[in-house]
Amino acid sequence: LQHELEGQLQRCAEEAVSIESALERWVASKKDEADATRTKYRTTQKKIASWALTRGLSQLHEVTPDALDHWKSLWSLTAKNATDKMGKSTQGRLLEKIKSFFQYCVIMGWLQTNPAANLKLIKPDGVQTLPLLDGRYEQVLAATYKYDTDMRPDDRFGAELRAIIEIMRWTGLRVGDALLCKRSQIVGHRYAVKMKKTGGKLGLIVPDHVIQTLNNLPLRPTVDPSYFFWSGKSSYKSLLSQWERKLKRLNRYLNLKDYEGFPLEFHSHQLRDTFAVEHL
């Protein structure tokens, strides 16, 4: 009888916890993470909450392995629902966080078992970035000049694109860290940077021509004078999206091939690969 009563109390406790409140607690528990990491957890929070709403689920105990597996089956680049449109890499990261959320609920005593525990992991897309060797890097730089000739006068950002490319190529920084570069962070040839994603601090030596490229950038009314690329007002996510679109647009003027002669699309991460391979 006592065992039955304990089981009933446990079930009552589980049924009393809403998905919404559990998600809020889960995200709040990540308060010590870097800003970029917390943003990813908040994105997952919104996705789970939106999915639960469309399924008419409000309490944690209502979420079943079957319901989660069905949701997972809907994810694809051609999904009917906009929130389900994603590639394999994004699917894999989302599933990891969904598993993490429900495991957190188990740890907190809100659930007895994790309904996502047995969902099969999703392997990322077989997309491989390659270092820009054998003249490929020079082709990317040349594409920034073609970019300017093809754009309207108020959208000619070839100089800024070259500066971003050069910084990433010669420091190995992520594109987001390069975009947040402050003029005051560069003293002589040393660039002091705090990583946006991890919060770690680095002191980097920057080549002469990269310093010159940065200092020669035109002053724009849309850019805060203390920065090279940022207005100081827009969100980090907005800044990143804005320049990633421009960098991707360079593929219009490129005809890169991989080492087997197949078409190779330029991606900013290749600049980090190039930096790493050279040092190796």
C-alpha positions in Angstrom: 0.0 0.0 0.0 2.8 2.4 0.9 4.5 1.6 -2.4 1.3 2.4 -4.3 0.9 5.7 -2.4 4.4 6.7 -3.2 3.8 5.9 -6.9 0.6 8.0 -6.9 2.4 10.9 -5.3 5.2 10.6 -7.9 2.7 10.6 -10.7 0.9 13.6 -9.2 4.2 15.5 -8.9 5.0 14.7 -12.6 1.6 15.8 -13.8 1.9 19.1 -11.9 4.9 20.3 -14.0 4.1 22.0 -17.2 6.3 21.9 -20.3 6.5 25.6 -20.4 7.7 26.0 -16.8 10.2 23.1 -17.2 11.7 24.7 -20.3 12.0 28.0 -18.5 13.8 26.3 -15.6 16.1 24.4 -18.0 17.2 27.5 -19.9 17.7 29.4 -16.6 20.0 26.6 -15.5 22.3 27.6 -18.4 22.9 31.1 -17.0 26.7 30.6 -16.7 27.1 29.6 -20.3 28.4 31.9 -23.0 25.9 34.2 -24.7 26.0 32.3 -28.0 25.4 29.0 -26.2 22.4 30.4 -24.2 20.9 31.6 -27.4 21.0 28.0 -28.8 19.2 26.7 -25.7 16.5 29.5 -26.0 16.0 28.5 -29.7 15.5 24.9 -28.6 13.1 26.1 -25.9 11.0 27.8 -28.6 11.0 24.8 -30.9 9.9 22.4 -28.2 7.2 24.8 -26.9 5.9 25.4 -30.5 5.8 21.6 -31.2 4.0 20.9 -27.9 1.4 23.6 -28.6 0.6 22.2 -32.1 0.2 18.7 -30.5 -2.0 20.0 -27.7 0.5 19.0 -25.0 0.9 21.1 -21.9 2.2 18.8 -19.2 5.5 16.9 -19.2 3.9 13.5 -18.5 2.0 13.8 -21.8 5.2 13.7 -23.9 5.8 10.1 -25.1 8.6 8.5 -27.1 6.2 7.9 -29.9 5.3 11.6 -30.1 8.9 12.7 -30.1 9.8 10.1 -32.7 7.0 11.3 -35.0 8.2 14.9 -34.6 11.8 13.8 -35.5 10.5 12.1 -38.6 9.1 15.4 -39.9 12.5 17.2 -39.9 14.0 17.8 -43.4 15.0 20.6 -45.7 11.7 20.2 -47.5 9.5 20.0 -44.4 6.0 21.5 -44.7 6.3 23.3 -41.4 8.9 26.1 -41.5 10.1 25.2 -38.0 10.9 21.7 -39.1 13.0 22.7 -42.1 16.6 21.9 -41.3 19.6 19.9 -42.6 21.0 16.8 -40.9 23.6 18.7 -38.9 21.0 21.0 -37.4 18.7 18.1 -36.8 21.4 16.3 -34.9 22.2 19.3 -32.7 18.5 19.8 -31.9 18.0 16.2 -31.0 20.9 16.4 -28.6 19.4 19.3 -26.8 15.9 17.7 -26.7 17.5 14.7 -25.0 19.3 17.0 -22.7 16.1 18.8 -21.7 14.2 15.7 -20.8 17.2 14.3 -19.0 17.2 17.5 -16.9 13.5 16.9 -16.2 14.4 13.4 -14.9 17.2 14.8 -12.7 14.8 17.3 -11.2 12.3 14.6 -10.4 9.6 15.8 -12.8 9.8 12.7 -14.9 10.7 9.1 -14.0 12.2 8.3 -17.5 13.5 10.3 -20.4 11.1 9.9 -23.3 13.8 11.0 -25.8 16.5 8.6 -24.4 16.1 5.9 -27.0 15.7 8.1 -30.1 18.4 7.2 -32.6 21.0 9.9 -33.0 21.2 11.8 -36.3 24.5 11.8 -38.2 25.5 15.2 -39.6 25.6 16.0 -43.3 28.6 14.6 -45.1 29.8 18.1 -45.9 33.5 18.6 -45.6 35.2 21.9 -45.7 38.7 22.1 -47.2 41.6 24.5 -46.8 41.9 27.1 -49.5 45.3 26.1 -50.9 46.8 26.0 -54.4 45.5 29.5 -55.4 42.0 29.0 -54.1 42.5 31.7 -51.3 43.6 34.2 -53.9 40.5 33.4 -56.0 38.3 34.2 -53.0 40.0 37.5 -52.5 39.7 38.3 -56.2 36.0 37.6 -56.0 35.5 40.5 -53.6 36.5 42.9 -56.4 34.0 41.3 -58.7 31.4 41.6 -56.0 31.8 45.4 -56.0 31.5 45.8 -59.7 28.3 43.9 -59.7 26.6 45.6 -56.7 24.8 48.9 -56.5 27.0 51.8 -55.0 25.5 51.5 -51.5 26.1 47.7 -51.3 29.8 47.6 -52.3 31.4 46.0 -49.3 34.4 44.4 -51.1 36.9 46.1 -48.8 35.1 44.9 -45.7 34.8 41.4 -47.1 38.5 41.3 -47.8 39.3 42.5 -44.3 37.0 39.8 -42.7 38.6 37.1 -45.0 42.1 38.2 -44.1 41.4 38.3 -40.4 40.0 34.8 -40.4 42.7 33.5 -42.7 45.6 34.8 -40.6 44.2 34.4 -37.1 41.9 31.3 -37.3 39.0 33.2 -35.7 35.4 32.4 -36.2 33.5 34.8 -38.4 31.5 36.1 -35.4 34.7 37.0 -33.4 36.2 38.7 -36.5 33.1 40.8 -36.9 33.2 42.1 -33.3 36.7 43.3 -33.7 37.2 46.7 -31.9 39.9 49.2 -33.1 41.1 49.4 -29.5 41.8 45.6 -29.4 44.6 46.0 -31.9 47.8 47.4 -30.5 50.7 47.3 -32.9 50.5 43.8 -34.3 48.8 42.2 -31.4 45.1 41.5 -31.4 43.5 40.9 -28.0 40.2 39.1 -28.4 37.6 37.5 -26.1 35.9 34.6 -27.9 32.1 35.1 -28.3 31.3 31.4 -28.1 33.5 30.3 -25.3 34.4 33.5 -23.4 38.1 32.5 -23.6 40.7 35.2 -24.2 43.4 35.1 -26.8 46.4 37.3 -27.8 47.1 37.0 -31.5 49.8 38.3 -33.7 48.4 39.8 -36.9 50.5 40.2 -40.1 51.3 43.7 -41.4 49.1 43.5 -44.5 46.1 42.5 -42.4 46.6 45.5 -40.1 46.8 47.8 -43.2 43.7 46.3 -44.7 41.8 47.0 -41.5 43.1 50.6 -41.2 42.3 51.3 -44.8 38.6 50.4 -44.4 36.3 53.3 -45.4 34.4 55.0 -42.6 30.7 54.3 -42.9 27.8 56.0 -41.1 26.3 52.6 -40.3 29.4 51.4 -38.4 30.3 52.5 -34.9 33.7 54.3 -35.1 35.1 52.1 -32.4 34.5 49.0 -34.5 35.4 47.9 -38.0 32.2 46.1 -39.0 29.5 46.6 -36.3 27.1 49.4 -35.7 27.2 48.7 -32.0 23.4 48.6 -32.0 22.2 45.5 -33.9 22.2 42.1 -32.2 25.1 39.7 -32.6 22.8 37.3 -34.5 21.7 40.0 -37.0 25.3 41.1 -37.5 26.4 37.5 -38.2 23.6 36.8 -40.6 24.2 40.0 -42.5 27.9 39.2 -43.3 27.4 35.5 -43.7 25.0 36.3 -46.6 27.6 38.6 -48.2 30.4 36.0 -47.8 28.2 33.3 -49.3 27.3 35.6 -52.2 31.0 35.5 -53.3 30.2 32.0 -54.8 28.5 33.8 -57.7 32.0 34.9 -58.8 33.9 31.8 -58.0 34.5 28.5 -59.8 36.4 26.6 -57.1 37.2 22.9 -57.5 38.2 20.4 -54.8 41.2 18.1 -55.1 39.3 15.6 -57.2 38.0 18.3 -59.6 34.5 18.5 -58.3 32.8 21.9 -57.7 33.7 23.4 -54.3 31.5 26.0 -52.6 33.3 28.6 -50.6 32.4 28.7 -46.9 33.9 31.0 -44.3 35.0 28.0 -42.2 37.5 27.1 -44.9 39.5 30.2 -43.8 39.9 28.6 -40.4 40.9 25.3 -42.0 43.5 27.1 -44.1 45.0 28.8 -41.0 45.0 25.4 -39.1 46.6 23.4 -42.0 49.4 26.0 -42.5 50.3 25.8 -38.8 50.2 22.0 -38.8 
